Amino acid sequence: MRIGVLEDDAAIQEMLQLVLQDEGYSVVNFLDADACLAAFGLDELDAVAAADLMIIDWRLNGPISGIEVIHKIRSQSRFAALPIILTTAATYVDPDELQQMRVALLEKPFAVDDMISLIKDLIASSNQPNV
């Protein structure tokens, strides 16, 4: 399982990579939105996902936010079921917006055990057949 991490704070990204690798996951790091979107090949019809699950920070350095990245990924039907975790230190997040984007929220600072538990839950639910 490949987990993509879009986080512009190098220290947080490194911590996530180490923790996820310790859990047996392969990690694909993205330092900015452009690199993430390019890896998903959103301009190519036959592109495959750069990761099987994404962890995306809401606030990124640069003109594109994590929310915009999620909207661009979700705009492609082939990525509609991609599990995405949105990380944020924001004090309020609109639950309706989260539901519309089909993302799970992980508030910073978060416990590593909570993140791993959420990842396992998302993987399990994405492997369930739609009834």
C-alpha positions in Angstrom: 0.0 0.0 0.0 1.4 3.4 -1.1 0.5 6.4 1.1 1.1 9.8 -0.4 1.9 12.7 2.0 1.4 16.2 0.8 2.9 18.3 3.6 5.1 21.3 3.2 6.6 21.2 6.7 9.7 19.0 6.1 9.9 17.9 9.8 6.2 16.8 9.9 6.7 15.0 6.5 9.8 13.2 7.8 8.0 12.1 10.9 5.0 10.8 8.9 7.3 9.0 6.6 9.2 7.2 9.4 6.0 6.3 11.2 4.2 5.0 8.1 7.3 3.0 7.0 7.5 1.5 10.5 3.9 0.3 9.9 4.9 -1.3 6.6 3.6 1.3 4.2 5.4 2.6 1.2 5.5 6.4 1.3 5.4 8.9 -1.6 6.3 12.5 -0.4 5.1 15.7 -2.0 6.4 19.0 -0.8 4.0 21.1 -2.8 0.6 20.9 -4.6 2.0 21.1 -8.1 4.2 18.0 -7.5 1.3 16.1 -6.1 -1.1 17.0 -8.9 1.6 16.2 -11.5 2.1 12.8 -9.9 -1.6 12.0 -10.3 -1.3 12.9 -13.9 -4.5 14.9 -13.9 -3.8 16.0 -17.5 -3.5 12.4 -18.7 -6.5 10.2 -19.2 -4.7 6.9 -18.6 -2.8 8.0 -15.4 -2.8 5.8 -12.3 -3.0 7.1 -8.8 0.3 8.2 -7.3 -0.8 6.6 -4.1 -3.5 4.3 -2.7 -4.3 6.7 0.1 -3.4 10.4 0.5 -2.7 12.5 3.6 -3.0 16.2 2.6 -2.3 19.2 4.7 -5.0 22.0 4.4 -2.6 24.9 4.5 0.2 24.7 2.1 2.9 27.2 1.1 2.0 28.6 -2.3 -1.1 29.5 -4.2 -2.9 26.2 -4.1 -4.4 24.9 -0.8 -4.8 21.3 0.2 -8.6 21.8 -0.3 -8.0 22.8 -3.9 -5.8 19.8 -4.4 -8.5 17.5 -3.1 -11.1 19.2 -5.4 -8.8 18.7 -8.4 -8.2 15.0 -7.5 -11.9 14.4 -6.9 -12.8 16.0 -10.2 -11.4 12.9 -11.9 -13.9 10.1 -11.6 -11.1 7.5 -11.4 -10.1 9.0 -8.1 -13.5 9.3 -6.6 -12.9 6.5 -4.1 -9.4 7.4 -3.2 -9.2 7.5 0.6 -8.0 11.0 1.7 -7.1 12.3 5.1 -7.1 16.1 5.5 -4.8 17.4 8.3 -5.4 20.8 9.7 -4.7 23.0 12.7 -7.8 25.1 11.9 -10.1 25.6 14.8 -13.3 25.1 12.7 -13.9 22.9 9.7 -17.3 22.8 8.0 -18.5 19.2 8.4 -20.7 19.5 5.3 -17.7 20.5 3.2 -15.7 17.5 4.5 -18.6 15.2 3.6 -18.9 16.7 0.1 -15.2 16.2 -0.5 -15.4 12.6 1.0 -12.4 13.1 3.3 -11.5 12.1 6.8 -10.3 14.9 9.1 -7.2 14.6 11.4 -6.7 17.7 13.5 -3.2 18.8 14.4 -1.6 18.1 16.7 -2.6 14.5 16.4 -1.5 11.3 18.1 0.4 8.9 15.8 -1.9 6.0 17.0 -4.9 8.0 16.0 -3.5 8.5 12.5 -2.6 4.8 12.1 -6.1 3.8 13.3 -7.7 6.2 10.9 -5.6 4.9 8.0 -6.5 1.3 8.8 -10.2 2.2 9.0 -10.1 3.9 5.7 -8.2 1.0 4.1 -10.7 -1.5 5.5 -13.7 0.6 4.3 -12.2 1.1 0.8 -11.9 -2.7 0.5 -15.5 -3.3 1.3 -17.7 -4.0 -1.8 -20.4 -1.4 -2.5 -23.8 -2.8 -1.8 
